[in-house]
Amino acid sequence: MNLPTNVKPIPGFLNKIYTKGLTSFLTQRIYLNEQILNDLKGDKPSHHSISILIHEREHLRRKGLKNSINYVLFRRHRLSEELRAYKKQFAYLKSKGEKYDLENVAKKLSGPLYLFATNYKNAKKLLENLWNEA
């Protein structure tokens, strides 16, 4: 798969925090885990790797200074933006007959990286609803 030039590997130390990908609004770049990036560069990338790129592209599509500041400062906004990106990702995966580990994502969305924007039970319910709607 040919990737846009703005898709790069995640810088070293951030790989431990962001195990799949992240988006830099300021530099207009998408950073992906090396394994995912290598898979996408191959002839037949997995649907899961493609879905991660779709997720990060949605974040980049919604860029802008105000949105970026709100994403950093307000935990509810960050949660809302993540759910928007997961909705796009889930729609793609479902169209390919794939499944997704909603429990793992619920743990992530209810953890410290998201400033405890929600609890696990609520996050899982939100994700299940998104999956069912996709």
FENMO-V77494 format. One record per pair of residues at least 6 apart in sequence whose C-alpha atoms are under 7 Angstrom apart, sorted by the first residue. I is the first residue (numbers start at 1). J is the second residue. D is the distance in Angstrom with one decimal. If there is no record, write none. Layout:
i={I,I}
j={J,J}
d={D,D}
This chain:
i={1,1,1,1,2,6,6,6,7,7,7,8,8,8,9,9,9,9,9,10,10,10,15,19,20,20,21,21,21,21,22,22,22,22,23,23,23,23,23,23,24,25,25,25,25,28,30,36,39,39,39,40,40,47,51,51,51,52,54,54,55,55,55,55,58,59,70,71,71,72,75,75,75,76,79,87,87,90,90,91,93,94,102,102,103,106,106,106,107,109,110,110,110,110,110,110}
j={40,41,42,43,41,28,29,30,29,30,31,30,31,32,31,32,33,34,37,31,32,33,33,33,32,33,31,32,33,56,30,31,32,56,29,30,31,56,59,60,30,60,63,64,68,60,56,49,45,46,49,49,50,93,89,92,93,89,88,89,85,86,88,89,85,85,77,77,78,78,114,115,117,117,117,130,134,131,134,134,99,134,124,127,124,120,123,124,120,123,116,117,118,119,120,123}
d={5.9,5.0,5.9,5.9,6.4,6.9,4.8,6.1,5.9,4.7,5.8,6.2,4.8,6.3,5.1,5.0,5.9,5.6,6.7,4.8,5.2,5.6,6.7,6.1,5.8,5.0,5.4,4.2,5.8,7.0,6.0,5.2,6.5,6.5,5.9,4.5,6.0,6.1,6.7,6.4,6.3,6.3,5.7,7.0,6.7,6.8,6.5,5.6,5.1,7.0,6.9,6.4,6.9,6.6,5.0,6.4,6.6,6.8,6.9,5.9,4.8,6.1,6.4,5.3,5.5,6.4,6.3,5.7,4.6,7.0,6.3,6.0,5.2,5.7,6.5,5.8,6.6,6.0,6.0,4.5,6.7,6.9,6.6,6.5,6.4,5.6,5.0,4.9,5.8,6.5,5.1,6.3,5.2,4.9,5.2,6.5}
